[in-house]
């Protein structure tokens, strides 16, 4: 293992020592790999970590030390005080533990970042044997003899599109030091990869283990690690868990995501590490985890109906580039996947502006005008190049890894834009019927793009990487189309002939086909919630010539400001749908 590699996945990384001379004496065999071994980095100002009486040129990692303590960032309110105190103590204290400080050197102008040491596990709790390790063994027994194949499957299917782990470094550590990898990372990786079992030529003929039972075990391992020894590996494990399919618990995912975000702030992942004099591998580790965390936070907000927790004005982590993600000699397929991921992060950043329109309670005159939202979305699309641009503007080149997921994410953002525009125009004091009719037409056009995307998906795209919140995009689309049909039609007969309702039916039919042929779990939520209601609306009772009063009440309740109406109102409980 390289001396500059720092362990992201290990439970007991080596200690950050008080001086550089002792750090140099650590035997190479005791220095653990991060799983993020990279040789690429943009030019940066030289920095050092102050960790004792001497200044070292060797980058000092910030991970847990051998005594089990974890780094915890010192808040900006007291950073300047701690800076002065650390400088003074470094001149008078020898042989005691110090506070790592990351600060600029040789004319650098970056603000200092200080970390202190905290004990991650409750007082009095023993270290060995670790409960997460014991629970991981149960899961591996369930999955034998396919654990190695599942790791290969995850790295080739999911990680290439959502680069949470460095493939080469993780494979090396998995082969040579598996027992030192975080049990939560391994457990959640195993469970996550089961989604791709039926699409793998080697595994598809075999009986797939019980996926729900595997997820229950993985969650136990993760919760146990969060309680016993939370660290940066716990964030990666949480993202593997939240990103798993199928989605069965929005509350559970929200709790895990909240814990991961809180832990990431404690570890300072929201700060730009490029100017720091820490191992290069740790820089890219921190940024990759932050990007993945940002994606899950924003898109879960859109899907679950909860405000996002991360704000762009509280982070200075740079946006990813293909150079950050691509290694020397990388295949063209992986380079394309990297470009897709870069575009997804850019779209995720833009989504914050749209979500602010949805969730802000107190409006101010300085708020961004609604018309500017479409301009911003167009500007983002104009920044794209090559095949990624064609994915967005034409809906082609969907064979690239992650391209179908990116296309759906773009269309869901566009549908959210149409919702915001429609609600804004309907609530305007000078609302014009012609303008509102045009908004309904734009809604149907965007929904039709989503329907066409789903209809044209082939087995390759169905088995590709998808964010689990994509399932809610389909559900929101059907809900919005039903709303449009209710608002534009006056009687059951005209409602049954509504173009919006027929689009909803086409989407459900396409999802049903994918579910029947490939067991596509992303279709489950929409089919379960909307199949019955759409069928009943399309086959009205000939004896009815007006909409029942309950129907009209429903029409009013389907016009909130937020995009998760089915979570607030259950169609199946409507009186007019009960036979």
VEXDREN-2710 file (C-alpha; in Angstrom, 1 decimal):
% VEXDREN-2710
k/r/px/py/pz
1/UNK/0.0/0.0/0.0
2/UNK/1.2/3.6/-0.7
3/UNK/2.3/5.7/2.2
4/UNK/-0.1/8.5/1.2
5/UNK/-3.1/6.3/1.1
6/UNK/-5.5/6.7/4.0
7/UNK/-8.2/4.2/5.0
8/UNK/-11.7/5.2/4.3
9/UNK/-13.3/1.8/4.9
10/UNK/-11.2/0.5/7.8
11/UNK/-12.3/0.5/11.4
12/UNK/-8.9/1.0/13.0
13/UNK/-6.8/3.3/10.8
14/UNK/-3.3/4.3/12.0
15/UNK/-2.9/7.2/14.4
16/UNK/-2.3/10.9/13.5
17/UNK/0.9/11.4/15.5
18/UNK/2.1/14.5/17.2
19/UNK/5.1/15.0/14.9
20/UNK/6.2/14.1/11.5
21/UNK/9.2/12.0/12.6
22/UNK/7.0/9.4/14.3
23/UNK/4.6/9.3/11.3
24/UNK/7.6/8.5/9.1
25/UNK/8.4/5.5/11.3
26/UNK/5.0/3.7/10.7
27/UNK/5.8/0.5/8.9
28/UNK/4.4/0.4/5.3
29/UNK/2.5/-2.8/6.1
30/UNK/0.5/-1.0/8.8
31/UNK/-0.6/1.8/6.4
32/UNK/-4.0/1.1/5.1
33/UNK/-5.5/1.9/1.7
34/UNK/-8.4/4.3/1.4
35/UNK/-10.0/2.7/-1.6
36/UNK/-9.5/6.0/-3.3
37/UNK/-6.1/5.7/-4.8
38/UNK/-5.6/8.5/-7.3
39/UNK/-2.7/10.1/-9.1
40/UNK/-4.6/13.1/-10.5
41/UNK/-5.2/16.5/-8.9
42/UNK/-5.5/20.0/-10.1
43/UNK/-2.6/22.4/-9.2
44/UNK/-3.0/23.6/-5.6
45/UNK/-1.3/25.9/-3.1
46/UNK/1.0/24.0/-0.8
47/UNK/-0.3/23.5/2.7
48/UNK/0.6/21.7/5.9
49/UNK/-1.1/20.1/8.9
50/UNK/0.1/21.5/12.2
51/UNK/0.0/18.6/14.6
52/UNK/2.7/19.2/17.1
53/UNK/5.9/21.1/17.6
54/UNK/7.2/20.6/14.0
55/UNK/5.9/21.4/10.6
56/UNK/6.0/18.4/8.2
57/UNK/6.0/18.2/4.5
58/UNK/4.3/14.8/4.6
59/UNK/0.5/15.0/4.3
60/UNK/-1.1/13.9/7.6
61/UNK/-4.5/12.2/7.3
62/UNK/-7.5/13.3/9.3
63/UNK/-9.1/9.9/9.9
64/UNK/-9.5/8.0/13.2
65/UNK/-6.3/7.3/15.1
66/UNK/-5.2/4.0/16.6
67/UNK/-6.8/4.8/19.9
68/UNK/-10.2/5.0/18.2
69/UNK/-10.7/8.7/18.4
70/UNK/-12.3/10.5/15.4
71/UNK/-11.7/14.0/14.0
72/UNK/-14.4/16.6/14.6
73/UNK/-14.3/19.9/12.8
74/UNK/-14.1/23.1/15.0
75/UNK/-16.8/25.5/14.0
76/UNK/-15.9/28.9/12.5
77/UNK/-17.3/30.7/15.5
78/UNK/-14.3/29.6/17.6
79/UNK/-11.7/28.7/14.9
80/UNK/-9.7/31.9/15.4
81/UNK/-9.5/31.3/19.1
82/UNK/-8.4/27.7/18.6
83/UNK/-5.9/28.8/16.1
84/UNK/-4.1/31.1/18.6
85/UNK/-4.3/28.5/21.3
86/UNK/-2.9/25.7/19.1
87/UNK/0.0/27.8/18.0
88/UNK/0.8/28.6/21.7
89/UNK/0.5/25.0/22.9
90/UNK/2.7/23.7/20.1
91/UNK/5.6/25.7/21.5
92/UNK/5.1/24.7/25.2
93/UNK/3.6/21.2/25.1
94/UNK/5.5/18.0/24.3
95/UNK/4.4/14.4/24.5
96/UNK/0.7/15.2/24.7
97/UNK/-2.0/14.9/22.1
98/UNK/-2.5/17.9/19.9
99/UNK/-5.2/19.4/17.7
100/UNK/-4.7/18.9/14.0
101/UNK/-4.9/22.2/12.1
102/UNK/-5.1/22.5/8.3
103/UNK/-3.9/25.9/7.3
104/UNK/-2.2/27.6/4.3
105/UNK/1.6/27.9/4.0
106/UNK/4.0/29.8/1.8
107/UNK/1.7/32.7/1.1
108/UNK/-1.6/30.7/0.9
109/UNK/-4.7/32.8/1.7
110/UNK/-7.1/30.0/2.6
111/UNK/-8.8/30.1/6.0
112/UNK/-7.5/27.7/8.6
113/UNK/-9.5/24.6/9.3
114/UNK/-9.1/23.0/12.7
115/UNK/-10.1/19.5/13.9
116/UNK/-10.3/18.2/17.4
117/UNK/-10.4/14.6/18.6
118/UNK/-13.6/13.0/20.0
119/UNK/-14.3/9.5/21.1
120/UNK/-16.8/7.9/18.7
121/UNK/-18.1/5.1/20.9
122/UNK/-20.1/5.3/24.1
123/UNK/-18.0/5.3/27.3
124/UNK/-17.3/1.8/28.6
125/UNK/-18.2/-0.1/25.4
126/UNK/-15.7/-2.7/24.5
127/UNK/-14.1/-2.8/21.0
128/UNK/-13.8/-6.5/20.4
129/UNK/-15.6/-8.5/19.2
130/UNK/-17.4/-5.8/17.2
131/UNK/-21.1/-6.5/16.8
132/UNK/-21.1/-5.2/13.2
133/UNK/-18.5/-7.8/12.3
134/UNK/-20.6/-10.6/13.8
135/UNK/-23.7/-9.5/11.9
136/UNK/-21.8/-9.2/8.6
137/UNK/-20.8/-12.8/9.0
138/UNK/-24.5/-13.8/9.0
139/UNK/-25.1/-11.9/5.8
140/UNK/-22.1/-13.4/4.1
141/UNK/-23.3/-16.9/5.0
142/UNK/-26.7/-16.1/3.4
143/UNK/-25.0/-14.9/0.2
144/UNK/-22.3/-17.6/-0.2
145/UNK/-20.7/-18.4/-2.6
146/UNK/-21.6/-15.3/-4.5
147/UNK/-20.1/-12.5/-2.4
148/UNK/-17.1/-11.9/-4.7
149/UNK/-19.4/-11.8/-7.7
150/UNK/-21.7/-9.3/-6.0
151/UNK/-18.8/-7.0/-5.3
152/UNK/-17.9/-7.2/-9.0
153/UNK/-21.5/-6.5/-10.0
154/UNK/-21.8/-3.5/-7.8
155/UNK/-18.6/-1.9/-9.0
156/UNK/-19.4/-2.5/-12.7
157/UNK/-23.1/-1.5/-12.5
158/UNK/-23.6/1.0/-9.8
159/UNK/-20.2/2.4/-8.8
160/UNK/-19.2/3.3/-12.4
161/UNK/-22.2/5.6/-12.5
162/UNK/-22.2/6.7/-8.9
163/UNK/-18.5/6.7/-7.9
164/UNK/-18.7/6.5/-4.2
165/UNK/-15.8/4.0/-4.1
166/UNK/-12.6/3.9/-6.0
167/UNK/-12.8/0.6/-7.9
168/UNK/-9.1/-0.3/-8.1
169/UNK/-8.3/0.5/-4.5
170/UNK/-11.4/-1.1/-3.2
171/UNK/-10.7/-4.3/-5.1
172/UNK/-7.2/-4.4/-3.8
173/UNK/-8.3/-3.9/-0.2
174/UNK/-11.1/-6.4/-0.6
175/UNK/-8.6/-9.1/-1.7
176/UNK/-5.8/-8.3/0.7
177/UNK/-7.4/-6.8/3.8
178/UNK/-11.1/-7.6/3.8
179/UNK/-11.3/-8.0/7.5
180/UNK/-10.2/-4.3/7.9
181/UNK/-13.0/-2.9/5.7
182/UNK/-15.9/-1.4/7.5
183/UNK/-18.6/-4.2/8.0
184/UNK/-21.3/-1.6/7.3
185/UNK/-19.8/-0.8/3.9
186/UNK/-19.6/-4.4/2.9
187/UNK/-23.0/-5.3/4.2
188/UNK/-24.8/-2.5/2.4
189/UNK/-22.8/-3.1/-0.8
190/UNK/-23.8/-6.7/-0.8
191/UNK/-27.5/-5.8/-0.3
192/UNK/-27.3/-3.0/-2.9
193/UNK/-25.9/-5.3/-5.6
194/UNK/-28.8/-7.8/-5.3
195/UNK/-30.9/-5.4/-7.4
196/UNK/-28.7/-6.4/-10.4
197/UNK/-28.8/-10.1/-9.8
198/UNK/-31.4/-10.9/-12.4
199/UNK/-29.6/-8.9/-15.1
200/UNK/-26.2/-10.7/-14.6
201/UNK/-25.6/-13.7/-16.9
202/UNK/-23.7/-15.6/-14.2
203/UNK/-26.2/-15.0/-11.3
204/UNK/-29.6/-14.9/-13.2
205/UNK/-29.8/-18.7/-13.5
206/UNK/-29.3/-19.0/-9.7
207/UNK/-31.8/-18.5/-7.0
208/UNK/-31.5/-15.0/-5.7
209/UNK/-31.3/-14.7/-1.9
210/UNK/-34.2/-13.1/0.0
211/UNK/-33.5/-9.4/-0.8
212/UNK/-35.6/-8.0/2.1
213/UNK/-33.9/-10.3/4.6
214/UNK/-30.5/-9.2/3.3
215/UNK/-31.5/-5.6/3.6
216/UNK/-32.7/-6.1/7.2
217/UNK/-29.3/-7.6/8.1
218/UNK/-27.4/-4.8/6.3
219/UNK/-29.4/-2.2/8.2
220/UNK/-28.6/-3.9/11.5
221/UNK/-24.9/-3.8/10.7
222/UNK/-25.1/-0.1/9.7
223/UNK/-27.1/0.9/12.8
224/UNK/-24.7/-1.0/15.0
225/UNK/-21.7/0.7/13.4
226/UNK/-23.3/4.1/13.8
227/UNK/-23.7/3.4/17.5
228/UNK/-20.4/1.8/18.2
229/UNK/-17.8/3.6/16.0
230/UNK/-19.3/6.2/13.5
231/UNK/-16.8/7.6/11.0
232/UNK/-16.4/8.5/7.4
233/UNK/-17.0/4.9/6.4
234/UNK/-20.4/5.1/8.1
235/UNK/-21.4/7.9/5.7
236/UNK/-20.4/5.7/2.7
237/UNK/-22.4/2.8/4.1
238/UNK/-25.4/5.0/4.7
239/UNK/-25.4/6.2/1.1
240/UNK/-25.1/2.6/-0.1
241/UNK/-28.2/1.9/2.1
242/UNK/-30.2/4.9/1.1
243/UNK/-29.3/4.2/-2.6
244/UNK/-30.5/0.6/-2.4
245/UNK/-33.6/-0.7/-4.1
246/UNK/-36.4/-1.3/-3.7
247/UNK/-37.4/1.6/-1.5
248/UNK/-39.5/0.3/1.4
249/UNK/-39.2/2.9/4.1
250/UNK/-39.1/6.7/3.4
251/UNK/-38.9/7.4/7.1
252/UNK/-35.9/5.0/7.5
253/UNK/-34.1/6.5/4.5
254/UNK/-34.7/10.0/5.9
255/UNK/-33.3/9.1/9.3
256/UNK/-30.2/7.5/7.7
257/UNK/-29.7/10.4/5.4
258/UNK/-30.0/12.9/8.2
259/UNK/-27.5/11.0/10.3
260/UNK/-25.1/10.9/7.3
261/UNK/-25.4/14.6/6.8
262/UNK/-24.9/15.4/10.4
263/UNK/-21.8/13.2/10.5
264/UNK/-20.5/14.7/7.3
265/UNK/-20.6/18.2/8.8
266/UNK/-18.8/16.9/11.9
267/UNK/-16.0/15.6/9.7
268/UNK/-15.9/18.8/7.7
269/UNK/-16.9/17.2/4.4
270/UNK/-18.6/20.4/3.4
271/UNK/-15.3/22.2/3.1
272/UNK/-13.0/22.2/0.0
273/UNK/-10.1/19.9/0.8
274/UNK/-8.0/20.7/-2.3
275/UNK/-5.8/23.3/-0.6
276/UNK/-5.2/21.1/2.4
277/UNK/-1.9/19.3/2.9
278/UNK/-3.5/15.9/3.4
279/UNK/-3.1/12.8/1.3
280/UNK/-4.5/13.3/-2.2
281/UNK/-6.5/10.1/-1.9
282/UNK/-8.3/11.6/1.1
283/UNK/-9.1/14.8/-0.8
284/UNK/-10.9/12.9/-3.5
285/UNK/-12.5/10.6/-1.0
286/UNK/-14.1/13.5/0.9
287/UNK/-15.3/15.2/-2.3
288/UNK/-16.8/12.0/-3.8
289/UNK/-18.7/11.3/-0.6
290/UNK/-20.0/14.9/-0.5
291/UNK/-21.2/14.8/-4.1
292/UNK/-23.0/11.6/-3.6
293/UNK/-24.5/12.9/-0.3
294/UNK/-25.7/16.1/-2.1
295/UNK/-27.4/14.0/-4.8
296/UNK/-29.3/11.9/-2.4
297/UNK/-30.3/14.9/-0.3
298/UNK/-31.7/16.9/-3.1
299/UNK/-33.5/14.2/-5.0
300/UNK/-34.9/12.6/-1.9
301/UNK/-36.3/16.0/-1.0
302/UNK/-38.2/16.1/-4.3
303/UNK/-39.4/12.5/-3.9
304/UNK/-40.3/12.4/-0.2
305/UNK/-41.7/15.9/0.2
306/UNK/-39.2/17.1/2.9
307/UNK/-37.0/20.2/2.6
308/UNK/-33.4/19.6/1.6
309/UNK/-30.9/19.6/4.5
310/UNK/-27.8/20.8/2.5
311/UNK/-27.4/24.4/1.3
312/UNK/-25.0/25.5/-1.3
313/UNK/-24.0/28.6/0.7
314/UNK/-22.7/26.4/3.5
315/UNK/-20.3/24.4/1.4
316/UNK/-17.3/25.3/-0.8
317/UNK/-16.6/21.9/-2.2
318/UNK/-15.9/22.3/-6.0
319/UNK/-18.1/20.6/-8.5
320/UNK/-16.7/17.4/-10.0
321/UNK/-14.9/17.3/-13.4
322/UNK/-14.2/14.3/-15.6
323/UNK/-10.5/14.8/-14.7
324/UNK/-11.3/14.4/-11.0
325/UNK/-13.2/11.1/-11.7
326/UNK/-11.1/9.6/-14.5
327/UNK/-7.9/7.6/-13.9
328/UNK/-5.2/7.1/-16.5
329/UNK/-6.0/4.4/-19.0
330/UNK/-9.7/4.5/-18.2
331/UNK/-12.0/2.9/-20.8
332/UNK/-14.2/5.1/-22.9
333/UNK/-17.3/3.6/-21.2
334/UNK/-16.1/4.8/-17.8
335/UNK/-15.2/8.2/-19.2
336/UNK/-18.7/8.5/-20.5
337/UNK/-20.1/7.4/-17.2
338/UNK/-18.0/10.1/-15.5
339/UNK/-19.4/12.7/-17.8
340/UNK/-22.9/11.6/-17.0
341/UNK/-22.2/11.9/-13.2
342/UNK/-20.7/15.4/-13.6
343/UNK/-23.9/16.4/-15.4
344/UNK/-26.0/14.9/-12.7
345/UNK/-24.2/16.8/-10.0
346/UNK/-24.6/20.0/-12.0
347/UNK/-28.4/19.3/-12.3
348/UNK/-28.6/18.6/-8.6
349/UNK/-27.0/21.9/-7.8
350/UNK/-29.6/23.6/-10.0
351/UNK/-32.4/21.7/-8.4
352/UNK/-31.8/23.6/-5.2
353/UNK/-33.3/26.7/-6.8
354/UNK/-36.4/24.8/-7.8
355/UNK/-36.8/23.3/-4.4
356/UNK/-36.5/26.7/-2.8
357/UNK/-39.6/27.8/-4.7
358/UNK/-41.5/24.8/-3.5
359/UNK/-40.6/24.8/0.2
360/UNK/-40.0/28.4/1.1
361/UNK/-42.8/29.5/3.4
362/UNK/-42.0/33.2/3.7
363/UNK/-41.6/34.8/0.3
364/UNK/-39.6/38.0/-0.3
365/UNK/-39.4/40.5/-3.1
366/UNK/-35.9/39.4/-3.9
367/UNK/-37.0/35.8/-4.8
368/UNK/-36.1/34.6/-8.2
369/UNK/-38.9/35.1/-10.7
370/UNK/-40.6/32.0/-11.9
371/UNK/-39.8/32.8/-15.5
372/UNK/-36.1/32.7/-14.6
373/UNK/-36.2/29.0/-13.6
374/UNK/-36.6/27.9/-17.2
375/UNK/-33.8/30.2/-18.3
376/UNK/-31.5/28.6/-15.7
377/UNK/-32.4/25.1/-16.8
378/UNK/-31.7/26.1/-20.4
379/UNK/-28.3/27.6/-19.4
380/UNK/-27.4/24.4/-17.6
381/UNK/-28.2/22.3/-20.7
382/UNK/-26.1/24.7/-22.8
383/UNK/-23.0/23.8/-20.7
384/UNK/-23.2/20.2/-21.7
385/UNK/-21.1/18.7/-24.4
386/UNK/-20.8/15.5/-26.5
387/UNK/-23.1/12.6/-25.9
388/UNK/-24.3/14.0/-22.5
389/UNK/-25.8/16.9/-24.3
390/UNK/-27.6/14.6/-26.7
391/UNK/-29.0/12.6/-23.7
392/UNK/-30.6/15.8/-22.4
393/UNK/-31.7/17.6/-25.6
394/UNK/-32.6/14.7/-27.8
395/UNK/-33.1/11.7/-25.5
396/UNK/-30.6/9.6/-27.4
397/UNK/-27.4/7.8/-26.5
398/UNK/-29.1/6.2/-23.5
399/UNK/-26.8/3.2/-23.7
400/UNK/-24.1/5.1/-21.8
401/UNK/-24.0/4.0/-18.1
402/UNK/-26.3/6.2/-16.0
403/UNK/-27.7/8.1/-19.1
404/UNK/-31.3/6.9/-18.6
405/UNK/-31.3/8.0/-15.0
406/UNK/-29.9/11.4/-16.0
407/UNK/-32.5/11.8/-18.6
408/UNK/-35.3/11.0/-16.2
409/UNK/-33.8/13.3/-13.6
410/UNK/-33.8/16.1/-16.2
411/UNK/-37.4/15.4/-17.2
412/UNK/-38.5/15.3/-13.5
413/UNK/-36.9/18.7/-13.0
414/UNK/-38.7/20.0/-16.1
415/UNK/-42.0/18.6/-14.8
416/UNK/-41.4/20.3/-11.5
417/UNK/-40.9/23.6/-13.4
418/UNK/-44.2/23.1/-15.2
419/UNK/-45.9/22.5/-11.8
420/UNK/-44.4/25.7/-10.4
421/UNK/-45.4/27.7/-13.4
422/UNK/-49.0/26.4/-13.4
423/UNK/-49.5/27.0/-9.7
424/UNK/-48.0/30.5/-10.1
425/UNK/-50.3/31.5/-13.0
426/UNK/-53.4/30.0/-11.4
427/UNK/-52.8/32.0/-8.2
428/UNK/-52.0/35.3/-10.0
429/UNK/-54.5/38.1/-9.5
430/UNK/-54.8/38.6/-13.2
431/UNK/-55.0/35.0/-14.2
432/UNK/-55.7/34.5/-17.9
433/UNK/-57.5/31.5/-19.1
434/UNK/-55.5/31.3/-22.3
435/UNK/-52.2/31.4/-20.5
436/UNK/-53.4/28.7/-18.0
437/UNK/-54.5/26.5/-20.9
438/UNK/-51.0/26.8/-22.4
439/UNK/-49.5/25.7/-19.1
440/UNK/-51.7/22.6/-19.1
441/UNK/-50.4/21.8/-22.6
442/UNK/-46.8/22.2/-21.5
443/UNK/-47.5/19.9/-18.6
444/UNK/-48.8/17.2/-21.0
445/UNK/-45.9/17.7/-23.4
446/UNK/-43.3/17.2/-20.6
447/UNK/-45.2/14.2/-19.2
448/UNK/-45.3/12.7/-22.7
449/UNK/-41.5/12.9/-22.8
450/UNK/-41.4/10.8/-19.6
451/UNK/-43.9/8.3/-21.0
452/UNK/-41.8/8.0/-24.2
453/UNK/-38.7/7.5/-22.2
454/UNK/-40.3/4.6/-20.2
455/UNK/-41.8/3.0/-23.3
456/UNK/-38.4/3.0/-25.1
457/UNK/-36.4/1.5/-22.3
458/UNK/-34.8/-1.8/-23.2
459/UNK/-33.4/-4.5/-20.9
460/UNK/-30.0/-2.9/-20.9
461/UNK/-31.4/0.4/-19.6
462/UNK/-33.6/-1.4/-17.1
463/UNK/-30.6/-3.2/-15.6
464/UNK/-28.6/0.0/-15.5
465/UNK/-28.0/2.3/-12.5
466/UNK/-31.1/4.2/-11.3
467/UNK/-31.5/6.3/-8.2
468/UNK/-34.2/4.7/-6.2
469/UNK/-36.2/8.0/-6.0
470/UNK/-36.9/7.5/-9.7
471/UNK/-39.9/5.4/-8.6
472/UNK/-41.4/8.5/-7.2
473/UNK/-41.0/10.4/-10.4
474/UNK/-43.3/8.0/-12.2
475/UNK/-45.8/8.3/-9.3
476/UNK/-45.7/12.1/-9.3
477/UNK/-46.1/12.2/-13.1
478/UNK/-49.3/10.1/-12.9
479/UNK/-50.6/12.2/-10.0
480/UNK/-50.0/15.4/-11.9
481/UNK/-51.7/14.1/-15.0
482/UNK/-54.8/13.1/-12.9
483/UNK/-54.8/16.5/-11.4
484/UNK/-54.7/18.2/-14.8
485/UNK/-57.6/15.9/-16.0
486/UNK/-59.7/16.8/-12.9
487/UNK/-59.1/20.5/-13.3
488/UNK/-59.9/20.7/-17.1
489/UNK/-62.9/18.4/-17.4
490/UNK/-66.4/18.9/-16.1
491/UNK/-68.2/15.5/-16.3
492/UNK/-67.2/11.8/-16.1
493/UNK/-67.6/11.3/-19.9
494/UNK/-65.2/14.1/-20.9
495/UNK/-62.9/13.1/-18.1
496/UNK/-62.6/9.6/-19.5
497/UNK/-61.5/11.1/-22.8
498/UNK/-59.0/13.5/-21.3
499/UNK/-55.6/13.4/-23.0
500/UNK/-53.9/13.8/-19.6
501/UNK/-55.7/10.7/-18.3
502/UNK/-54.8/8.7/-21.4
503/UNK/-51.1/9.7/-21.0
504/UNK/-51.3/8.4/-17.4
505/UNK/-52.7/5.1/-18.6
506/UNK/-49.9/4.8/-21.2
507/UNK/-47.3/5.3/-18.5
508/UNK/-48.8/2.7/-16.2
509/UNK/-49.0/0.2/-19.1
510/UNK/-45.4/0.7/-19.9
511/UNK/-44.4/0.3/-16.3
512/UNK/-46.6/-2.8/-16.0
513/UNK/-44.8/-4.3/-19.0
514/UNK/-41.4/-3.7/-17.4
515/UNK/-42.5/-5.1/-14.1
516/UNK/-43.9/-8.3/-15.7
517/UNK/-41.0/-9.0/-18.0
518/UNK/-38.1/-7.9/-15.8
519/UNK/-39.4/-7.5/-12.3
520/UNK/-38.5/-3.8/-12.4
521/UNK/-39.0/-2.6/-8.9
522/UNK/-39.1/1.1/-9.9
523/UNK/-42.6/0.5/-11.3
524/UNK/-44.0/-0.9/-8.1
525/UNK/-45.1/2.3/-6.3
526/UNK/-46.9/3.9/-9.2
527/UNK/-48.7/0.7/-10.2
528/UNK/-49.8/0.0/-6.6
529/UNK/-51.1/3.6/-6.1
530/UNK/-52.6/4.5/-9.4
531/UNK/-53.7/1.5/-11.5
532/UNK/-57.2/1.2/-9.9
533/UNK/-58.0/4.9/-9.9
534/UNK/-57.0/5.5/-13.5
535/UNK/-59.0/2.5/-14.7
536/UNK/-62.1/3.7/-12.9
537/UNK/-61.7/7.2/-14.2
538/UNK/-61.4/5.9/-17.8
539/UNK/-64.6/3.8/-17.4
540/UNK/-67.3/6.1/-16.0
541/UNK/-70.8/5.0/-15.0
542/UNK/-73.1/5.9/-17.9
543/UNK/-75.8/6.8/-15.4
544/UNK/-73.7/9.7/-14.1
545/UNK/-73.9/13.0/-16.0
546/UNK/-72.1/15.2/-13.5
547/UNK/-69.2/14.7/-11.2
548/UNK/-70.1/13.6/-7.7
549/UNK/-69.5/16.1/-4.9
550/UNK/-66.8/13.9/-3.5
551/UNK/-65.1/14.1/-6.9
552/UNK/-65.2/17.9/-6.9
553/UNK/-63.7/18.0/-3.4
554/UNK/-61.0/15.7/-4.6
555/UNK/-60.3/18.1/-7.4
556/UNK/-59.6/20.9/-4.9
557/UNK/-57.4/18.7/-2.7
558/UNK/-55.1/17.8/-5.6
559/UNK/-53.7/21.3/-6.0
560/UNK/-51.1/21.8/-3.3
561/UNK/-47.8/23.6/-3.9
562/UNK/-45.6/20.5/-3.4
563/UNK/-44.9/17.5/-5.7
564/UNK/-45.8/14.6/-3.4
565/UNK/-49.6/14.6/-3.4
566/UNK/-50.1/10.9/-3.1
567/UNK/-48.4/11.0/0.3
568/UNK/-50.9/13.5/1.6
569/UNK/-54.0/11.9/0.0
570/UNK/-55.0/8.3/-0.7
571/UNK/-57.1/7.8/-3.8
572/UNK/-58.1/4.4/-2.7
573/UNK/-60.1/5.9/0.1
574/UNK/-62.3/8.1/-2.1
575/UNK/-66.0/7.3/-1.8
576/UNK/-66.6/7.7/-5.5
577/UNK/-64.1/4.9/-6.3
578/UNK/-65.6/2.4/-3.9
579/UNK/-68.0/-0.1/-5.6
END
